[in-house]
Amino acid sequence: RPFVCSDCGKAFRDNTTLRRHRLIHTGEKPYQCSFCQKSFRASSTLIIHRRIHTGEKPYKCPKCPKCFMSSSSLRKHLR
């Protein structure tokens, strides 16, 4: 793990993961919602957030008619 954070010493396998981690220390949130202007550190979080505005629920339960905005919500439902 040659990529080490100069702020906290945490090590990462690649530079991309280190750069994403560094956003925690800088407070930078480069991904902004076009609906409400809320900002996020990760593009994946923005994609899930945007579904609040669009109503998109792409994760369908295989056992009932319910649909969910995120895979984690579906997994929680299935437990």
Residue pairs with C-beta under 8 A, 6 or more apart in sequence:
1 11
1 12
1 13
2 11
3 11
3 12
3 13
3 14
3 15
3 17
3 18
4 10
4 11
4 12
4 18
5 11
5 12
5 18
5 21
5 22
5 25
7 22
7 25
8 25
10 21
12 18
12 21
20 41
20 42
23 29
23 30
23 41
24 41
28 41
29 39
29 40
29 41
30 39
30 41
31 39
31 40
31 41
31 42
31 43
31 45
31 46
32 38
32 39
32 40
32 46
33 39
33 40
33 46
33 49
33 50
33 53
34 50
35 50
35 53
36 53
38 49
40 46
40 49
48 69
48 70
50 56
51 57
51 58
51 69
51 70
52 69
56 69
57 67
57 68
57 69
58 67
58 69
59 67
59 68
59 69
59 70
59 71
59 73
59 74
60 66
60 67
60 68
60 74
61 67
61 68
61 74
61 77
61 78
63 78
66 77
68 74
68 77
